[in-house]
Amino acid sequence: MNNTTSRYPMVSYDEASLEVQAIYDDTKKTLQLPFVLNWFKCQGDNATLLGGNWNKLKSTLMEGEVPNVLKQLIIYNVSKERGCNYCSHAHGIFADSMSSMISDAEGFKATEQLNSPSMPVSYRTAVNVVTKAALNHKDIADSDFKELENAGFSNKEIQELMAQADLVNMLNTIADVSGIKVDNELLETLE
């Protein structure tokens, strides 16, 4: 096992148990990637942990009514604010790869336009409120929920948005404590 980029064993696909390989296969299929991300590999020697974290990530980030690009922008922004290099870089790449869902302007990169008029007001509102929830959850007030409602989000969507605050905290914690580096394959595939 290659342990040079993590405090945990980095379990490659070939070294993984059949149970872990099945989870790896699902991550690749769901995320539409031809490789397994380091975030998953650093959990590959613990199928129970990996399976639970993947199920949470998959249902919270990849499913639901809130557009994935908005969820990716939230995770990017919180991670950047917190200084989680792995998550800010990886989710920034994912968000930017979906920028055309927000604007078809030439050269538009969602991560560079978070506070610009090109970004829908609802997206700016969601990014700001959920970033606050992730970084200072005790400061969230009824007025924050009202702000999301006024931006056009339903109660169900607001729950999904707030779940991103919890998800990004998990993502950042695992990435930072494991010491993983941004995947070379991710940089080559999506940039």
Backbone as CSV, one residue per row, in Angstrom:
resi,resn,N_x,N_y,N_z,CA_x,CA_y,CA_z,C_x,C_y,C_z
1,MET,0.841,-1.191,0.000,0.000,0.000,0.000,0.878,1.244,0.000
2,ASN,0.541,2.195,-0.832,1.277,3.449,-0.926,0.812,4.376,0.192
3,ASN,1.704,4.696,1.089,1.340,5.526,2.243,2.007,6.896,2.178
4,THR,2.565,7.278,1.033,3.340,8.508,0.950,2.480,9.767,0.938
5,THR,1.210,9.672,0.588,0.392,10.883,0.522,-0.708,10.907,1.572
6,SER,-0.603,10.075,2.607,-1.664,10.019,3.596,-1.149,9.475,4.919
7,ARG,-1.798,9.904,5.984,-1.500,9.337,7.305,-2.146,7.969,7.461
8,TYR,-3.083,7.655,6.589,-3.749,6.354,6.571,-3.238,5.571,5.364
9,PRO,-3.348,4.249,5.402,-2.977,3.471,4.211,-3.833,3.879,3.012
10,MET,-3.197,4.123,1.895,-3.906,4.437,0.649,-4.106,3.110,-0.090
11,VAL,-5.332,2.636,-0.110,-5.621,1.327,-0.669,-6.042,1.481,-2.130
12,SER,-5.200,1.006,-3.026,-5.515,1.073,-4.452,-6.629,0.085,-4.777
13,TYR,-7.188,0.216,-5.952,-8.266,-0.678,-6.379,-7.796,-2.133,-6.347
14,ASP,-6.617,-2.383,-6.897,-6.102,-3.753,-6.975,-5.816,-4.360,-5.612
15,GLU,-5.483,-3.547,-4.634,-5.173,-4.024,-3.283,-6.420,-4.158,-2.401
16,ALA,-7.532,-3.606,-2.853,-8.737,-3.538,-2.032,-9.455,-4.886,-1.958
17,SER,-10.193,-5.064,-0.854,-11.053,-6.242,-0.720,-12.181,-6.146,-1.747
18,LEU,-12.870,-7.249,-1.975,-13.989,-7.234,-2.922,-15.080,-6.266,-2.469
19,GLU,-15.314,-6.179,-1.167,-16.317,-5.257,-0.627,-15.920,-3.808,-0.913
20,VAL,-14.666,-3.492,-0.706,-14.183,-2.136,-0.974,-14.166,-1.865,-2.482
21,GLN,-13.783,-2.836,-3.287,-13.810,-2.657,-4.745,-15.214,-2.313,-5.229
22,ALA,-16.234,-2.951,-4.638,-17.616,-2.652,-5.023,-17.969,-1.199,-4.702
23,ILE,-17.508,-0.703,-3.559,-17.750,0.701,-3.195,-16.976,1.607,-4.150
24,TYR,-15.717,1.271,-4.409,-14.918,2.054,-5.358,-15.625,2.120,-6.716
25,ASP,-16.141,0.982,-7.186,-16.836,0.958,-8.478,-18.031,1.909,-8.466
26,ASP,-18.771,1.926,-7.354,-19.930,2.808,-7.252,-19.503,4.276,-7.241
27,THR,-18.387,4.588,-6.569,-17.918,5.986,-6.566,-17.543,6.419,-7.983
28,LYS,-16.848,5.554,-8.698,-16.433,5.903,-10.063,-17.644,6.092,-10.976
29,LYS,-18.611,5.193,-10.870,-19.814,5.280,-11.704,-20.609,6.536,-11.377
30,THR,-20.847,6.770,-10.088,-21.672,7.907,-9.660,-21.009,9.241,-9.982
31,LEU,-19.709,9.335,-9.735,-18.989,10.587,-9.970,-18.500,10.725,-11.414
32,GLN,-18.731,9.683,-12.209,-18.323,9.666,-13.618,-16.832,9.924,-13.765
33,LEU,-16.059,9.170,-12.976,-14.600,9.269,-13.015,-14.015,7.901,-13.366
34,PRO,-12.920,7.868,-14.118,-12.290,6.591,-14.458,-11.319,6.091,-13.385
35,PHE,-11.264,6.732,-12.245,-10.322,6.384,-11.183,-10.983,6.610,-9.827
36,VAL,-10.355,6.107,-8.774,-10.848,6.269,-7.408,-10.132,7.468,-6.785
37,LEU,-10.899,8.377,-6.221,-10.325,9.558,-5.577,-9.552,9.178,-4.314
38,ASN,-8.515,9.953,-4.014,-7.725,9.731,-2.797,-8.582,9.783,-1.542
39,TRP,-9.642,10.598,-1.544,-10.515,10.717,-0.386,-11.102,9.358,-0.018
40,PHE,-11.396,8.545,-1.023,-11.925,7.201,-0.768,-10.796,6.217,-0.465
41,LYS,-9.680,6.334,-1.182,-8.564,5.397,-0.984,-8.028,5.436,0.441
42,CYS,-8.041,6.611,1.072,-7.507,6.705,2.436,-8.427,6.040,3.446
43,GLN,-9.609,5.623,3.021,-10.545,4.896,3.886,-10.697,3.435,3.448
44,GLY,-9.911,3.040,2.444,-10.082,1.743,1.801,-9.733,0.535,2.640
45,ASP,-9.077,0.727,3.773,-8.787,-0.434,4.622,-9.862,-0.617,5.692
46,ASN,-10.947,0.162,5.610,-12.049,0.053,6.559,-13.365,0.122,5.779
47,ALA,-13.841,-1.037,5.334,-15.030,-1.086,4.476,-16.265,-0.499,5.152
48,THR,-16.394,-0.671,6.451,-17.558,-0.143,7.179,-17.562,1.379,7.154
49,LEU,-16.423,1.977,7.473,-16.301,3.433,7.461,-16.489,3.980,6.045
50,LEU,-15.792,3.385,5.093,-15.887,3.826,3.705,-17.323,3.742,3.199
51,GLY,-17.980,2.622,3.460,-19.355,2.451,2.995,-20.300,3.475,3.597
52,GLY,-20.178,3.719,4.902,-21.037,4.706,5.555,-20.796,6.116,5.045
53,ASN,-19.511,6.480,4.905,-19.192,7.829,4.425,-19.600,8.004,2.972
54,TRP,-19.432,6.977,2.147,-19.837,7.059,0.744,-21.358,7.190,0.645
55,ASN,-22.099,6.422,1.424,-23.563,6.518,1.371,-24.037,7.909,1.765
56,LYS,-23.410,8.495,2.784,-23.781,9.854,3.200,-23.447,10.852,2.098
57,LEU,-22.241,10.763,1.555,-21.828,11.681,0.491,-22.745,11.534,-0.713
58,LYS,-22.985,10.305,-1.122,-23.791,10.046,-2.321,-25.202,10.607,-2.172
59,SER,-25.857,10.330,-1.049,-27.243,10.792,-0.899,-27.322,12.296,-0.681
60,THR,-26.357,12.868,0.029,-26.409,14.298,0.351,-25.951,15.174,-0.808
61,LEU,-24.926,14.742,-1.519,-24.350,15.558,-2.588,-24.930,15.235,-3.963
62,MET,-25.156,13.961,-4.247,-25.492,13.551,-5.610,-26.991,13.382,-5.855
63,GLU,-27.795,13.338,-4.804,-29.235,13.139,-4.961,-29.977,14.344,-4.414
64,GLY,-31.264,14.429,-4.687,-32.082,15.515,-4.158,-32.493,16.511,-5.219
65,GLU,-33.119,17.583,-4.766,-33.689,18.589,-5.670,-32.756,19.769,-5.940
66,VAL,-31.827,20.037,-5.038,-30.900,21.158,-5.226,-29.868,20.756,-6.287
67,PRO,-29.610,21.613,-7.277,-28.654,21.264,-8.333,-27.269,20.933,-7.768
68,ASN,-26.648,19.907,-8.343,-25.338,19.468,-7.880,-24.306,20.577,-7.984
69,VAL,-24.400,21.395,-9.012,-23.415,22.464,-9.173,-23.462,23.416,-7.977
70,LEU,-24.647,23.700,-7.452,-24.757,24.570,-6.277,-24.153,23.886,-5.054
71,LYS,-24.417,22.611,-4.885,-23.836,21.876,-3.764,-22.309,21.870,-3.855
72,GLN,-21.787,21.678,-5.066,-20.327,21.687,-5.256,-19.752,23.062,-4.913
73,LEU,-20.453,24.126,-5.305,-19.991,25.480,-4.994,-19.977,25.732,-3.490
74,ILE,-20.973,25.220,-2.797,-21.015,25.369,-1.339,-19.814,24.663,-0.715
75,ILE,-19.574,23.429,-1.117,-18.449,22.675,-0.552,-17.129,23.349,-0.903
76,TYR,-17.018,23.827,-2.126,-15.817,24.567,-2.534,-15.611,25.784,-1.624
77,ASN,-16.655,26.584,-1.441,-16.526,27.836,-0.697,-16.199,27.593,0.780
78,VAL,-16.910,26.672,1.414,-16.640,26.368,2.817,-15.211,25.851,2.966
79,SER,-14.822,24.945,2.077,-13.478,24.354,2.143,-12.403,25.413,1.960
80,LYS,-12.641,26.339,1.042,-11.690,27.437,0.813,-11.594,28.324,2.050
81,GLU,-12.750,28.668,2.626,-12.777,29.510,3.826,-12.062,28.832,4.994
82,ARG,-12.221,27.534,5.100,-11.626,26.782,6.203,-10.157,26.453,5.929
83,GLY,-9.738,26.516,4.668,-8.355,26.198,4.330,-8.112,24.725,4.076
84,CYS,-9.157,23.987,3.698,-8.996,22.569,3.341,-8.610,22.501,1.865
85,ASN,-7.323,22.370,1.607,-6.810,22.410,0.242,-7.400,21.308,-0.631
86,TYR,-7.443,20.081,-0.113,-7.935,18.966,-0.932,-9.368,19.223,-1.392
87,CYS,-10.267,19.522,-0.454,-11.681,19.687,-0.803,-11.940,20.949,-1.628
88,SER,-11.254,22.044,-1.317,-11.482,23.255,-2.102,-11.024,23.038,-3.536
89,HIS,-9.911,22.366,-3.713,-9.412,22.126,-5.057,-10.302,21.138,-5.807
90,ALA,-10.581,19.993,-5.189,-11.375,18.958,-5.868,-12.784,19.450,-6.192
91,HIS,-13.464,20.045,-5.222,-14.842,20.481,-5.469,-14.882,21.734,-6.342
92,GLY,-13.824,22.519,-6.323,-13.720,23.624,-7.276,-13.638,23.114,-8.708
93,ILE,-12.877,22.040,-8.916,-12.779,21.436,-10.256,-14.145,20.906,-10.689
94,PHE,-14.831,20.204,-9.781,-16.164,19.683,-10.127,-17.128,20.827,-10.435
95,ALA,-17.143,21.856,-9.597,-18.055,22.992,-9.820,-17.754,23.683,-11.149
96,ASP,-16.474,23.939,-11.401,-16.114,24.623,-12.646,-16.441,23.782,-13.876
97,SER,-16.377,22.460,-13.733,-16.714,21.595,-14.876,-18.202,21.676,-15.206
98,MET,-19.008,22.187,-14.281,-20.456,22.328,-14.486,-20.866,23.784,-14.678
99,SER,-19.913,24.676,-14.894,-20.203,26.110,-14.984,-21.235,26.450,-16.047
100,SER,-21.270,25.674,-17.120,-22.218,25.974,-18.203,-23.669,25.810,-17.754
101,MET,-23.899,25.142,-16.630,-25.260,25.018,-16.097,-25.722,26.340,-15.487
102,ILE,-24.772,27.234,-15.228,-25.089,28.539,-14.635,-25.058,29.633,-15.697
103,SER,-24.025,29.604,-16.539,-23.869,30.635,-17.568,-23.156,30.042,-18.772
104,ASP,-23.594,30.445,-19.955,-22.913,29.980,-21.167,-21.901,31.009,-21.682
105,ALA,-21.603,32.014,-20.856,-20.615,33.020,-21.235,-19.245,32.363,-21.393
106,GLU,-18.532,32.745,-22.431,-17.214,32.176,-22.702,-16.275,32.416,-21.522
107,GLY,-15.604,31.365,-21.095,-14.628,31.476,-20.019,-15.221,31.583,-18.621
108,PHE,-16.550,31.438,-18.496,-17.198,31.545,-17.183,-16.764,30.378,-16.303
109,LYS,-16.204,30.705,-15.129,-15.841,29.702,-14.131,-16.624,30.030,-12.861
110,ALA,-17.462,29.100,-12.464,-18.366,29.344,-11.329,-17.610,29.759,-10.072
111,THR,-16.467,29.116,-9.803,-15.736,29.417,-8.574,-15.177,30.831,-8.558
112,GLU,-14.965,31.404,-9.728,-14.432,32.766,-9.814,-15.541,33.814,-9.846
113,GLN,-16.789,33.364,-9.949,-17.915,34.286,-10.104,-18.927,34.203,-8.965
114,LEU,-18.508,33.670,-7.817,-19.448,33.450,-6.707,-20.197,34.707,-6.302
115,ASN,-19.544,35.856,-6.336,-20.186,37.090,-5.896,-20.482,38.053,-7.032
116,SER,-20.444,37.546,-8.257,-20.683,38.426,-9.408,-22.157,38.413,-9.798
117,PRO,-22.575,39.427,-10.553,-23.963,39.453,-11.045,-24.279,38.275,-11.969
118,SER,-23.259,37.606,-12.498,-23.483,36.439,-13.353,-24.008,35.246,-12.570
119,MET,-23.778,35.244,-11.268,-24.226,34.151,-10.411,-25.653,34.454,-9.958
120,PRO,-26.581,33.516,-10.126,-27.955,33.769,-9.669,-27.988,34.159,-8.189
121,VAL,-28.871,35.085,-7.861,-28.998,35.555,-6.482,-29.279,34.386,-5.543
122,SER,-30.088,33.445,-5.987,-30.415,32.297,-5.127,-29.160,31.491,-4.798
123,TYR,-28.261,31.341,-5.761,-27.020,30.600,-5.522,-26.121,31.363,-4.547
124,ARG,-25.994,32.673,-4.765,-25.169,33.483,-3.859,-25.703,33.405,-2.431
125,THR,-27.028,33.499,-2.305,-27.656,33.419,-0.984,-27.365,32.072,-0.341
126,ALA,-27.565,30.992,-1.080,-27.350,29.649,-0.542,-25.895,29.443,-0.125
127,VAL,-24.964,29.870,-0.956,-23.546,29.713,-0.625,-23.219,30.463,0.658
128,ASN,-23.705,31.696,0.776,-23.411,32.501,1.963,-24.022,31.921,3.235
129,VAL,-25.291,31.530,3.176,-25.968,31.025,4.366,-25.399,29.675,4.786
130,VAL,-25.175,28.777,3.828,-24.674,27.455,4.190,-23.216,27.527,4.638
131,THR,-22.441,28.444,4.085,-21.076,28.638,4.577,-21.116,29.077,6.038
132,LYS,-22.015,29.980,6.352,-22.193,30.408,7.744,-22.581,29.219,8.631
133,ALA,-23.476,28.392,8.149,-23.925,27.230,8.920,-22.780,26.244,9.162
134,ALA,-21.934,26.061,8.162,-20.824,25.114,8.299,-19.742,25.642,9.235
135,LEU,-19.449,26.925,9.139,-18.351,27.498,9.921,-18.774,27.958,11.314
136,ASN,-20.019,28.396,11.452,-20.507,28.946,12.732,-21.969,28.552,12.934
137,HIS,-22.228,27.265,13.048,-23.617,26.797,13.069,-24.456,27.403,14.197
138,LYS,-23.845,27.802,15.280,-24.610,28.408,16.382,-25.126,29.804,16.027
139,ASP,-24.563,30.396,14.972,-24.985,31.738,14.559,-26.169,31.723,13.591
140,ILE,-26.599,30.533,13.164,-27.728,30.449,12.239,-29.010,30.833,12.978
141,ALA,-29.810,31.684,12.330,-31.043,32.187,12.936,-32.219,31.968,11.987
142,ASP,-33.398,32.201,12.488,-34.601,32.089,11.658,-34.496,32.979,10.430
143,SER,-33.840,34.111,10.586,-33.701,35.041,9.455,-32.901,34.420,8.309
144,ASP,-31.967,33.530,8.627,-31.207,32.852,7.570,-32.117,31.917,6.778
145,PHE,-32.996,31.212,7.490,-33.949,30.336,6.811,-34.910,31.167,5.965
146,LYS,-35.317,32.317,6.474,-36.218,33.208,5.732,-35.522,33.728,4.474
147,GLU,-34.232,34.019,4.601,-33.470,34.497,3.448,-33.440,33.429,2.342
148,LEU,-33.248,32.179,2.726,-33.270,31.084,1.739,-34.659,30.928,1.129
149,GLU,-35.668,31.034,1.961,-37.048,30.945,1.474,-37.335,32.080,0.488
150,ASN,-36.918,33.293,0.836,-37.125,34.450,-0.046,-36.348,34.318,-1.355
151,ALA,-35.269,33.540,-1.337,-34.477,33.317,-2.551,-35.118,32.258,-3.441
152,GLY,-36.221,31.668,-2.969,-36.965,30.732,-3.809,-36.816,29.268,-3.452
153,PHE,-36.149,28.957,-2.350,-35.951,27.562,-1.974,-37.130,27.049,-1.145
154,SER,-37.563,25.833,-1.451,-38.627,25.184,-0.681,-38.045,24.670,0.638
155,ASN,-38.918,24.268,1.558,-38.454,23.712,2.833,-37.562,22.496,2.609
156,LYS,-37.954,21.637,1.674,-37.165,20.437,1.374,-35.780,20.824,0.840
157,GLU,-35.735,21.807,-0.033,-34.446,22.269,-0.573,-33.591,22.909,0.518
158,ILE,-34.219,23.640,1.439,-33.470,24.256,2.537,-32.843,23.172,3.408
159,GLN,-33.570,22.097,3.664,-32.998,20.974,4.419,-31.797,20.390,3.679
160,GLU,-31.924,20.218,2.369,-30.809,19.701,1.565,-29.611,20.639,1.620
161,LEU,-29.869,21.927,1.534,-28.783,22.906,1.594,-28.081,22.841,2.938
162,MET,-28.847,22.810,4.022,-28.240,22.761,5.354,-27.482,21.452,5.570
163,ALA,-27.918,20.386,4.918,-27.190,19.118,5.020,-25.800,19.231,4.395
164,GLN,-25.627,20.171,3.470,-24.306,20.383,2.875,-23.323,20.901,3.934
165,ALA,-23.826,21.674,4.899,-22.955,22.178,5.970,-22.368,21.017,6.753
166,ASP,-23.190,20.039,7.070,-22.734,18.857,7.788,-21.794,18.027,6.909
167,LEU,-22.170,17.835,5.658,-21.359,17.027,4.742,-19.969,17.618,4.562
168,VAL,-19.888,18.920,4.323,-18.585,19.537,4.073,-17.697,19.449,5.310
169,ASN,-18.297,19.502,6.492,-17.495,19.354,7.704,-16.877,17.962,7.765
170,MET,-17.637,16.927,7.395,-17.107,15.565,7.349,-16.017,15.454,6.286
171,LEU,-16.304,15.971,5.096,-15.339,15.893,3.994,-14.017,16.557,4.379
172,ASN,-14.103,17.771,4.932,-12.903,18.519,5.318,-12.134,17.813,6.414
173,THR,-12.835,17.291,7.398,-12.166,16.626,8.515,-11.368,15.420,8.021
174,ILE,-11.998,14.575,7.226,-11.293,13.384,6.727,-10.118,13.781,5.850
175,ALA,-10.322,14.744,4.960,-9.236,15.172,4.067,-8.067,15.744,4.859
176,ASP,-8.360,16.607,5.821,-7.283,17.260,6.576,-6.563,16.307,7.521
177,VAL,-7.307,15.489,8.272,-6.626,14.612,9.221,-5.852,13.507,8.518
178,SER,-6.314,13.095,7.336,-5.606,12.028,6.608,-4.352,12.554,5.923
179,GLY,-4.334,13.854,5.612,-3.177,14.434,4.938,-3.095,14.130,3.452
180,ILE,-4.227,13.739,2.833,-4.199,13.391,1.408,-3.904,14.607,0.536
181,LYS,-3.351,14.325,-0.623,-3.045,15.348,-1.624,-4.078,15.272,-2.749
182,VAL,-4.230,16.365,-3.488,-5.155,16.404,-4.613,-4.698,15.374,-5.652
183,ASP,-5.658,14.644,-6.170,-5.401,13.565,-7.131,-4.837,14.109,-8.441
184,ASN,-3.703,13.572,-8.870,-3.142,13.964,-10.171,-4.123,13.674,-11.290
185,GLU,-4.833,12.532,-11.188,-5.792,12.161,-12.236,-6.917,13.170,-12.326
186,LEU,-7.338,13.714,-11.178,-8.406,14.698,-11.157,-7.943,15.981,-11.836
187,LEU,-6.737,16.385,-11.540,-6.192,17.586,-12.171,-6.113,17.415,-13.684
188,GLU,-5.680,16.239,-14.129,-5.518,15.966,-15.565,-6.850,15.788,-16.265
189,THR,-7.834,15.182,-15.576,-9.125,14.859,-16.206,-10.034,16.061,-16.360
190,LEU,-10.094,16.910,-15.347,-11.136,17.925,-15.318,-10.645,19.358,-15.504
191,GLU,-9.366,19.585,-15.536,-8.947,20.980,-15.700,-8.690,21.304,-17.150
